[in-house]
Amino acid sequence: MTQTEDPPTASGAAQRTRTYTWQDPLIGAGAAPGLSGLDYLRGMVRGEFPPPPIGQTLGFSIGREEDVQKGKVTFHLRPEEFHYNPIGSVHGGVYATLLDSALGCAIHTMLPAGVGYTTLDLAVKYLRPLRLGMGEVRAVAEVISVSRRVATASAQIVDDAGKVYATATTTCLVMRPVHAPEPTQESQP
């Protein structure tokens, strides 16, 4: 990812540009159904599968393999100027996307191969502003429960000192494969 700042324009404001690259997300999506969620996410961290493009777009990622445990996932983000809203702090949508990603991945670590999930709801509480220059923050998500059809998790965005910037909870629909009914033998007359 590259960021540049061009010389000031006639209006006096510096032009800023940002360029980033990503890999084909369908490579990992194709491999995911054959692996447990834990194995898939750990493989992603090891570079065996491309990370999702949203991470490159917003500049967040799972940092190390230790950040993926059964029922717990940690994402890392350094607040940057391109995350800003019109009032000079990180946009709430960035918080929500970071938290939703960590929450979903924490739930994914609990699922066997062939089982997927999708977010049903996300509730975010914004407690403090994230700002440029404050250093890296982490979104730490932990599973609360997983049943046959529903999973729940909670998360926090924290800094290195442990200060909490936001909290979130989610409910996800667990999508298990539907097995075709067993063929029945026809009765003989």
N, C-alpha and C positions, 0 to 999 in steps of 0.2 A: 504494500500500500504506500503510495506517495502523496505527500501534501506539499503544495507550494503556495507562496504568496507573491503575487505580481506587484509591480510598482503601483503607487496610488494612481487612480484615474483622475480625469479633469475635476470630478466632484470631490476629490480628496480621499475617497475610500479605497482601500487596498482590495484588489480582486483576489479571491481565494479559490483554489481548485483542489480537487481531491480525486485521485485515480486509484482504483483497486481492481483486483482480479479475483475470479472464483473458478472453481471446477464444476463439471457437470454433476448436479445434485442427484441425478437419476442413477449414477453408479452406486452410491451408497444405498439409495432407496431400493435398488434391485437386490442388494445383498442382505438388507435388514431382515426380511421375513425368514431367512434361513438361520438366523442367529438369535440367541437370547438378547434382550435389550442391554444387559450388562456387557456381554461380549462385543456387541456391535459398537457401543459407545467407547469402550476401551480400545477397540480397533481403530476407531476414528481418531482418538488422541494419538495413537501410535503412527498415524498417517496411512493406514491400510485402506481407508475410505475418505473421500473428500468431506471436509466440514460443510455444513449448510451455508449457502450464500448469505443468509441474513446475518451471520456472524461477521463476514467480511464487510457487509454493507454498514453495519453499526459498530464494528470494531470490538466485538466481544468473542470470547472463546472459553472452552474448557482448557485450562492450562497444562495440567499434568495428568498422568494416568491415576495418580492418587486422588485426583479430584472426582473420580467416578468410583463410588462404592455402592454396594447393594443398598438401595433406598436413600441414597444421598449423592447429590451432584453439586459441584461448585463451578460457577462461571466467573470470568474475570473481565473487567472493563475499566479503561482509563477515560474519565470524562474529557471530551475534547470540544473545541469550539463548534464543530459541525453537528454536535448533539443539541445545540442550544435552541431554545424557544425565543419568542420576541421579547421576553422580559429578563433575559440574561442568566438563565440556568438551564440545566439539562431538561429537555422536553419530557413530559410524563409518559409519552408513548415509548420512549427509550427504556425507562424504568419497567413499564409493563411488558415490553418485548423481552427484555433481559430476564425478568422474573418468570414469565410464561415459559421461556425456553428452559430455564433451570428446573422449574416444577415438572414440566412434561418429561424431561430427561430423567429426573429422579424416579418418576413413576415407571418410565421405560426400563430402568434397571431391575425392576421387580417382575418383568414379564418374560415368559418363555418364548422360544422361537415360534414365529407364526402368529403371535398375538400383538395387536396394535392398540392404539389409543387415540383419542382426540379430545381436546379441551371442550368441556361443557360450559364452565364459567370460570372467571378469573376476578378476584376481588383484591384491589391494590389500595393500600393506605400509604400516602405520601407524607413523610415526617420531616424531612430536611432537604434542602436543595443540594444537588450535585453540581459542582462547578469545575471549570478549567483550572488546572494547577493543583488540585487536591490530592493527586495520586490515584493509584488503582483502588477500586472497590470490588467486592465479591458479592455475587448472588448465591447464597447457600440455601439449597432446597432439600427438604426431608419428607419422605413419605409418611403419612399418618395411617392410611389403611388402603388395602387393595382387596376387593371382593371379586366375585365372578364378573360383574358388569360395571362396577364403579370403583374409582380410585381417588383418594384425596391426598393433598400434600400442602405443606406450608413452606414459606421462604422469607428471607430477609436480605436486603442489600446492606452490607456493613463495610466499614473501612478497616485499616490495619489496627486502629485503636479499639475496635469493637463497637464504634458508634453506629447506630442503626439509622438508615436513611429512608427505608421503606419496608413494608411487610406485605405479604400476599398469601392468599390461599387459592387453591383450585380444586375443582371436581372434574375428573376426566371419565369419559365413557371408555370402558375396556371392550375392545372388539376382538372376540374370539372367532376362529374359523367355524363356519357352519358346515357340518358334515352331512354329506348326502345320505338320504335314508338308505338303509340296506335293501337291496332288491329282494323281493319276495318270490318264492317259487310258486308257480301256478299249480293249482290242485288238479290232480288227474281225475277224470270222470269215473 
